[in-house]
Amino acid sequence: MEPTSGIKLFYAALGTADPTTALAHIRSLPSLPKQTTDTFETTEIDQLDGTEHDWCKHFEMDHIDPGTLNPKLALDPTQTAALYAINRAKMAFKILFASGNSMIFDGAIITIGPEVQDKQDVLVDVVIKVDSLPVYTVAA
């Protein structure tokens, strides 16, 4: 089951601490942004572990790719126009969970993929490229 029950997605101008403009109705949200850390190898051919050659590769951690958020949204015509208006613009985003916990991050919509009209709504696959480390806050 996808983690969509009770989740809301908001946006606002970059730098906004608590985005409050609802992006739309979320039909599905396969996962939250997955962080991936780049690594680079630091193995030396003469490295020793005590007095023996250490045959283990060694790595250092580098930058973090904060991932993407890939919701499928149900948009009315006004929301569809608003979505296209903020395409590529860096924005502040907030995911609000049913528990009251939240995740806030900066990012930009990099893909808008309308699929089909469903009654009055347009179903749209969206990719939001996260551009900051998400801040997860537990509800008080």
N, C-alpha and C positions, 0 to 999 in steps of 0.2 A: 504494500500500500504506500502510495506517495504521501509525503508529509504536508498535506495541504489543508487539513481541517482546521478552520479558524485562523489561518495565517493571512496577514494583510501585508501589502507592499506599498510603501510611500516614497515620495521623492521631494526634493527641494533644491534650491540654489546651492552650489558648492560652498562648503563651509558652514552650512546650517547644522546646528547641534541635534535638532529633533525634527526631521522631515515629517510633514503632516498632510501633504497632498497625495491622496490615494492614486496609485497608478491605474488600477483596474481590478476586475474580479479575476482571481487566480483559478484557473481550471486545473492545472497540475504544476507541481514543482518537484522534479525528480530528485534534486539534492541541493544542499547548500553549497556555497563556494568551497572548493577544495584547494588548500594551500599546498604548493609544491616548492621545495627548497632546491635550488641549484647546488651542485657540488663540483669541486674540482680536485683532481688527484694530486697528492703530494708525495707519492711513493718515491723513494730513492733506492737505487739499485744496491747501495752498500749499507742500507739500514740494518741495524742489529737490535735484537731483543735479548738483552744480556750479552752473551758471547755467541749466540747462534744467529744466523741470517733469519730475518723476519719475513716470511713469504706472504704476509698479508698486505693487500693494497691499503693505502691510507688516504683519507679525504678530508677536506675542509668544507665547511658549509658556506654558501654564498647567499645571493639574494633570494627572496621569496616571491614566487608568482602567486598572487592572492586568488587567482581562479576566476570563474565566471558563475553567474546565476542565470538559469535557463527556464524561466517560467513560461507557461502557455497561458495567455490572457484572453478573457472575453471582454471585448470592447464595444461600446456603443459608438455611433458615428463621431460624436464630439470627442470621446476618449481616443479614438483612432487618430483624429487630427492632432490632438495634443501629443500623442506618442511620436508621430512623425516630426513634430515641431522640436522635440528634444533629442532626436537622433544625433549621435556624435558629441553632444554637449556633456561635459563633465558635470555631474550632479552628486548630491548627497542622497543616499538611499537608506531606508530602514525597513527591515523585516520585523513585523510584530507578530509574535506567536500567541496562540490562544491562552497560554499560561501567563501572559504579560511580559515574558522575557523578550528581549529585542536584540537585534544585530544591526549595527550602523556601519556604513562604509561609503567611500567615494567610488564613483565609477562612471561609465558611459555606455549607453545602448549602442551596440555595434552591429546588431542584426535585428531586422524586423521582417518577419516572414508570415504574412497573412495566409491563412489556409482556406477557410471557407466561411461563408455567412451562415450563422445558426440563429434562425428567427431574426431578432433585431441586432444581435451581436456579431462581430467579426472575431473569429478565433485566430490568434496571432502568437506564433512562436517568437520569443524575444531572447536575445543574448545580451547580458549586461557584463561587460568586462570590468572586474573589480580593480580599482586603482589605489587602494590603501589597505592596510591590515584591518580586517573587520574587528569591531569592538562589540563583544557580546556582554549584555547587561542582564543580570538576574533581577526579576521584579521584586520590589520590596515587600 
